[in-house]
Amino acid sequence: MTGLVVKGLVAGYGTDPVLRGLDLVVPEGALVAVLGPSGCGKTTLLRVVAGLHTPAAGRIELGGRDLAGIPPERRGIGIVPQEGALFPHLTVTRNVAFGLSRDERRNGRVGELLDLVGLADFGQRMPSELSGGQQQRVALARALAPKPGVILMDEPFSSLDAGLRDELRGDVRAALRATGATALLVTHDQEEALGVADLVAVLRDGAVAQLGTPQEIYTSPADLGVALFVGEAVTFPATATQGSVETPLGRFGVKGQGAGTVLIRPEQLRLGEGAEAAVVDVRFHGHGATVLLRLRDGTQVRSRVLGTHVKPGENTAVTVRGPVLFFPGNEL
Ligand SMILES: Nc1ncnc2c1ncn2[C@@H]1O[C@H](COP(=O)(O)OP(=O)(O)OP(=O)(O)O)[C@@H](O)[C@H]1O
């Protein structure tokens, strides 16, 4: 059965719409990340789905039910906002129990959910006695408690520091899986979208530019815009003739003909053999390094490597591993 279906959605503020005929399907039980730059309309999409903003056109269905005219509280939607927004005067238990009937409160659902989000012993605490990450866990438990048709999450990790964010992402994903919940997560963070979601919808110009698995979005982007948005890239203008292109890194087989752009991911550039290159700069990341290289023709490219075995000023060589992408017509 289909979870959430959005068809031809047009919505905005005033005359110029932010969403311009947006189509999106969130399959039941899936976590779909909506990824797009700041201001592209991600929050607007969530607000329309939640019933907090009226669209100019389009249709939204949840579990096959048309949501038009249904008020927010009767849509069967759970919301996890950017910063928990817990009721400050209620304990953790009472926050989670808030949307439940008396029977549901008695049948242990609250304890089950607190357990699921790793806060089994925190029921009697007040929100002010919790860390930011713990507050987000309570917000998720509260949203999941009434078994909504879909959970909407608006940048739920953005207020947390990097390490905590990573841990919470994994736990949120596990909690959603365990409950079989359908969820839509809004983020402008590429790593987050690719790392946590079953499917990623890249939003651009008020519509979905591509919907696919994280692997599809990263390795087979629909166009140059999506490719550049979802990760770092080394690009060259090039012309494809008879199925190949010539670049400062060598000749590669590609699909397509004519002038366009070649795109290679920095982790595809391996050091040690291949085209001559001088090491210009090395940026250490802990788990690896980004190495800025100057090729013989003066072009500079970035390589991402494991470990740091080269130093600025040294000479090395660089070769490309794996398929090279080519976008005909997309000249930079
Ligand atoms: N209440 C409002 N009145 C007028 N314009 C608005 C209002 N809310 C948002 N906008 C505008 O609509 C556009 C989309 O906003 P929205 O908040 O949906 O973007 P977003 O993708 O969620 O951005 P961010 O990642 O920064 O949260 C922006 O240009 C914003 O300035």
The ligand as a Tripos MOL2 file, in Angstrom:
@<TRIPOS>MOLECULE
LIG
   31    33     1     0     0
SMALL
NO_CHARGES

@<TRIPOS>ATOM
      1 N1          5.3850   33.0890    5.9760 N.pl3     1 LIG1
      2 C1          6.0420   33.3990    4.8530 C.ar      1 LIG1
      3 N2          5.7380   34.5030    4.1510 N.ar      1 LIG1
      4 C2          6.3900   34.8240    3.0000 C.ar      1 LIG1
      5 N3          7.3910   34.0890    2.4650 N.ar      1 LIG1
      6 C3          7.7470   32.9760    3.1190 C.ar      1 LIG1
      7 C4          7.1170   32.5660    4.3550 C.ar      1 LIG1
      8 N4          7.6810   31.4080    4.7680 N.ar      1 LIG1
      9 C5          8.6430   31.1170    3.8500 C.ar      1 LIG1
     10 N5          8.6740   32.0400    2.8780 N.ar      1 LIG1
     11 C6          9.5770   32.0350    1.7060 C.3       1 LIG1
     12 O1          9.3080   30.8750    0.9390 O.3       1 LIG1
     13 C7         10.5050   30.2710    0.4700 C.3       1 LIG1
     14 C8         10.6070   28.8370    0.9400 C.3       1 LIG1
     15 O2         10.6990   28.8130    2.3460 O.3       1 LIG1
     16 P1         10.8670   27.4480    3.1570 P.3       1 LIG1
     17 O3         10.9190   27.8000    4.6000 O.co2     1 LIG1
     18 O4          9.8190   26.4860    2.7300 O.co2     1 LIG1
     19 O5         12.2920   26.9620    2.6230 O.3       1 LIG1
     20 P2         13.2570   25.8170    3.1890 P.3       1 LIG1
     21 O6         13.7020   25.0590    2.0020 O.co2     1 LIG1
     22 O7         12.5860   25.0630    4.2790 O.co2     1 LIG1
     23 O8         14.4490   26.6640    3.7710 O.3       1 LIG1
     24 P3         15.4490   26.3780    5.0300 P.3       1 LIG1
     25 O9         16.2960   25.2020    4.6210 O.co2     1 LIG1
     26 O10        16.2260   27.6400    5.1040 O.co2     1 LIG1
     27 O11        14.5930   26.1140    6.2330 O.co2     1 LIG1
     28 C9         11.6520   31.1620    0.9570 C.3       1 LIG1
     29 O12        12.0240   32.0130   -0.0890 O.3       1 LIG1
     30 C10        11.0390   31.9350    2.1040 C.3       1 LIG1
     31 O13        11.6320   33.2040    2.2160 O.3       1 LIG1
@<TRIPOS>BOND
     1     1     2 1
     2     2     3 ar
     3     2     7 ar
     4     3     4 ar
     5     4     5 ar
     6     5     6 ar
     7     6     7 ar
     8     6    10 ar
     9     7     8 ar
    10     8     9 ar
    11     9    10 ar
    12    10    11 1
    13    11    12 1
    14    11    30 1
    15    12    13 1
    16    13    14 1
    17    13    28 1
    18    14    15 1
    19    15    16 1
    20    16    17 2
    21    16    18 1
    22    16    19 1
    23    19    20 1
    24    20    21 2
    25    20    22 1
    26    20    23 1
    27    23    24 1
    28    24    25 2
    29    24    26 1
    30    24    27 1
    31    28    29 1
    32    28    30 1
    33    30    31 1
@<TRIPOS>SUBSTRUCTURE
     1 LIG1         1 GROUP 0 **** ****
